[in-house]
C-alpha cells in the first residue's frame, strides 16, 4: 500500500477501445495500492470502464470530464479534485494524439491540434495542480513522453516534436520546483500494445492485422511490444517514495528498442 492516503490525478484515464490503456492501468494499479483516483477523460464512455475497474479493486474514484486544451476546464477538474480529496500527490499527464506525415503532409490545423493536446495540456495541468503541491511541500508530476521524442519510429513530425517538448518541459520544471519538495519525471514508452494502437492496426490492415502485429513485436529486442501494465508499474515506481531522489529525467520502457541498432520499426506502411 505505497500510496495509502495519497491522491492521484490521472489525465487521459479512459480507454478508446476495450482493453488496458496506460491511463486505465495506472489508475487501477495506484488504486490497488491505496491511492484515491481523480480520473479525467474527454469521453464518459471511455472513462466508465476505468471507474468500474478501480471500484473492483476497492478503490475510490472521482470522474472528471474535461477538454484538456481548455484552461477553464482543466482548472475546474483540479479544483474538483481538491474539493473532494483536499490534496493532489500524483499528477500523471497521459493525454496524447498522433498524426502521420511530415511538414508537407499535415495541415497547420493538425499541427496546432497535436501541440495543444500533447503539450499545452501538460502545461495547464501543472499550472493548476502545482499550487496544491507547493502548499503540501510535496508531490510528483509524471509526464508520458515517447521513444518518438528521440528516435524515428514512424513518420509523425508533429507527434515526435510534441514529445520532444514534453522531455524539455519535464527537465526545466523539475529544476524549478525541486527546492519545494516536488519531483517532475517522465516515462518514455517504446512500442506499447494499447487498445488504441491495436485498434488502429486492425482498421488499417484488416486481414493483415496479425502480420502487422508480428512485425511490431519482431523489432523489439525482447521479442514483444510492451503492455499498459509495463508503463503502469514504471509510473507507480516513479510516484513512490522508492524514487524519492529521482527527478528531471525519463525512464525508458521499450524492451531494449532504443539501444538496438537492429530495430527498424519503420518499414514502409506496415508499422504505421
C-alpha positions in Angstrom: 0.0 0.0 0.0 2.6 2.5 -1.1 0.0 5.2 -1.8 -2.2 4.9 1.2 -3.7 8.4 1.8 -2.4 9.7 -1.5 -4.5 11.3 -4.3 -3.6 10.8 -7.9 -5.0 12.9 -10.8 -4.8 10.8 -13.9 -5.2 12.8 -17.2 -6.4 10.6 -20.0 -7.6 7.9 -17.7 -10.0 6.3 -20.1 -9.6 3.8 -23.0 -10.8 4.4 -26.5 -11.2 0.7 -27.1 -11.7 -2.4 -24.9 -8.6 -3.4 -23.0 -6.0 -1.9 -20.8 -4.9 1.6 -21.8 -2.0 3.3 -20.0 -4.4 5.6 -18.1 -6.7 2.7 -17.1 -3.8 0.5 -15.9 -2.2 3.4 -13.9 -5.5 4.3 -12.3 -6.1 0.7 -11.2 -2.6 0.0 -10.0 -2.4 3.2 -7.9 -5.8 2.5 -6.5 -4.9 -1.1 -5.6 -2.0 0.3 -3.6 -4.2 2.8 -1.7 -4.5 5.9 -3.8 -7.7 7.8 -4.4 -8.1 8.4 -8.1 -9.3 11.6 -9.8 -9.8 10.1 -13.3 -10.1 12.5 -16.1 -11.1 11.9 -19.7 -12.8 13.8 -22.6 -15.4 11.0 -23.1 -17.6 9.5 -20.4 -18.0 6.2 -22.3 -14.2 5.8 -22.4 -13.8 6.7 -18.8 -16.5 4.4 -17.3 -14.6 1.1 -17.7 -11.7 2.7 -15.7 -14.1 3.8 -12.9 -15.5 0.3 -12.8 -12.1 -1.3 -12.7 -11.0 1.0 -9.9 -14.1 0.1 -7.9 -13.4 -3.6 -8.5 -10.1 -3.3 -6.6 -11.8 -1.4 -3.8 -10.6 2.0 -4.9 -12.3 5.4 -4.6 -12.5 7.4 -7.8 -13.8 10.8 -8.9 -14.9 11.0 -12.5 -13.9 14.2 -14.3 -14.9 15.1 -17.9 -12.8 17.8 -19.5 -11.2 19.1 -22.6 -7.5 19.3 -21.5 -6.8 22.0 -24.0 -9.2 24.3 -22.2 -7.8 26.3 -19.3 -11.1 26.7 -17.6 -12.0 23.0 -17.8 -8.6 21.9 -16.5 -8.8 24.3 -13.6 -12.3 23.1 -12.8 -11.1 19.5 -12.8 -8.2 20.3 -10.4 -10.5 22.4 -8.2 -13.0 19.5 -8.1 -10.2 17.1 -7.1 -9.0 19.3 -4.2 -12.6 19.9 -3.1 -13.2 16.2 -2.9 -9.9 15.0 -1.6 -8.1 18.0 -0.2 -4.8 17.4 -2.0 -3.0 16.2 -5.1 0.0 14.0 -4.6 0.5 12.5 -8.0 -0.3 14.0 -11.4 0.0 11.7 -14.4 -0.1 13.7 -17.7 -1.2 11.0 -20.2 -3.0 12.7 -23.0 -1.6 12.3 -26.5 -2.8 12.5 -30.1 -1.0 11.2 -33.2 -1.0 12.2 -36.8 1.1 10.7 -39.6 3.3 12.6 -42.0 5.9 15.3 -42.4 5.6 19.1 -42.8 4.3 18.8 -46.3 1.7 16.2 -45.4 0.0 17.7 -42.3 -2.1 20.9 -42.1 -1.4 23.7 -39.8 -4.6 22.8 -38.0 -3.3 19.3 -37.3 0.0 20.6 -36.0 -1.8 23.1 -33.7 -4.2 20.4 -32.5 -1.4 18.0 -31.6 0.7 20.7 -29.9 -2.4 21.8 -27.9 -3.4 18.3 -26.8 0.1 16.9 -26.2 1.9 19.9 -24.8 -0.4 22.6 -23.8 -2.5 20.1 -21.7 0.6 19.3 -19.7 1.3 23.0 -19.0 -2.3 23.6 -17.9 -2.4 20.6 -15.6 0.8 21.6 -14.0 -0.3 25.3 -13.8 -3.3 24.4 -11.7 -2.0 21.4 -9.7 1.3 22.9 -8.6 -0.2 25.4 -6.1 -1.6 22.4 -4.1 1.7 20.6 -4.2 3.6 23.7 -3.2 1.3 24.1 -0.2 1.9 20.5 0.8 5.7 20.8 0.1 5.4 17.5 -1.8 4.2 16.0 -5.0 5.2 14.0 -8.1 4.4 15.0 -11.7 4.8 12.2 -14.2 4.6 13.1 -17.9 4.0 10.5 -20.6 6.7 11.0 -23.3 7.6 8.6 -26.0 10.6 7.0 -27.7 9.5 9.0 -30.7 10.9 12.1 -28.9 14.5 10.9 -29.5 14.2 8.2 -32.2 12.5 7.6 -35.5 9.7 5.1 -35.1 7.5 6.2 -38.0 6.9 9.4 -39.9 5.0 11.6 -37.5 6.7 15.0 -37.3 4.1 16.6 -35.1 3.9 13.8 -32.6 7.7 13.4 -32.3 8.1 17.2 -31.9 5.4 17.3 -29.2 7.0 14.5 -27.2 10.4 16.2 -27.5 8.8 19.3 -26.0 7.5 17.2 -23.1 11.0 16.0 -22.3 12.3 19.6 -22.2 9.3 20.7 -20.2 9.9 17.9 -17.7 13.5 18.8 -17.0 13.0 22.5 -16.8 10.1 22.3 -14.5 11.8 19.7 -12.3 14.7 22.0 -11.5 12.4 24.9 -10.8 10.3 23.1 -8.2 12.9 20.7 -6.7 13.6 23.0 -3.7 9.9 22.8 -2.8 9.8 19.0 -2.4 8.2 18.4 -5.8 9.6 15.9 -8.3 8.9 16.0 -12.1 9.8 13.0 -14.2 8.7 11.3 -17.5 8.2 7.8 -18.7 9.4 7.1 -22.3 7.5 4.1 -23.7 8.5 2.5 -26.9 6.1 0.2 -28.8 3.2 -0.5 -26.4 0.2 -2.6 -27.4 -2.5 -0.3 -26.0 -6.1 -0.7 -27.3 -5.7 2.5 -29.4 -2.7 1.1 -31.2 -4.1 -2.4 -31.8 -7.4 -1.0 -32.9 -5.7 1.3 -35.3 -3.7 -1.6 -36.7 -6.9 -3.6 -37.2 -8.6 -0.8 -39.0 -5.6 -0.1 -41.3 -4.6 -3.6 -42.1 -7.7 -5.7 -41.8 -6.9 -9.3 -42.7 -3.2 -8.5 -42.5 -3.6 -7.3 -38.9 -1.7 -10.3 -37.4 1.2 -9.8 -39.8 1.4 -6.1 -38.8 1.3 -7.0 -35.1 4.1 -9.6 -35.6 6.2 -7.0 -37.4 6.0 -4.7 -34.4 6.9 -7.5 -32.0 9.8 -8.6 -34.1 11.7 -5.2 -34.0 11.9 -5.2 -30.2 14.9 -7.0 -28.8 12.8 -8.6 -26.1 10.6 -10.0 -28.9 7.3 -8.3 -28.0 5.7 -5.0 -27.7 5.1 -3.7 -24.1 1.7 -3.7 -22.4 0.0 -0.9 -20.5 0.9 -2.7 -17.3 4.6 -2.2 -18.1 4.0 1.5 -18.2 1.8 1.4 -15.1 4.5 -0.3 -13.0 7.1 2.3 -14.1 4.7 5.1 -13.2 4.0 3.6 -9.8 7.7 3.3 -9.1 8.4 6.9 -10.0 5.4 8.1 -8.0 6.5 6.2 -4.9 9.0 7.1 -2.1 11.3 4.5 -3.6 12.1 7.0 -6.3 12.3 10.0 -3.9 15.8 11.0 -5.3 14.8 10.7 -8.9 13.7 13.9 -10.8 14.4 15.8 -14.1 14.8 12.6 -16.1 13.0 10.0 -18.2 12.5 6.3 -17.5 12.7 4.3 -20.8 10.2 1.4 -21.2 11.0 -0.1 -24.6 12.2 -3.7 -24.3 15.7 -2.5 -25.4 14.5 -1.0 -28.7 16.3 2.4 -28.2 19.6 0.6 -27.6 19.3 -1.7 -30.6 20.9 -0.9 -34.0 18.9 -3.8 -35.4 15.5 -2.5 -34.6 13.9 -0.8 -37.6 10.3 0.0 -36.7 9.6 1.8 -39.9 9.3 -0.5 -43.0 7.0 1.1 -45.5 3.4 1.4 -44.3 3.5 -1.9 -42.4 4.2 -0.4 -39.0 2.1 2.8 -39.1 
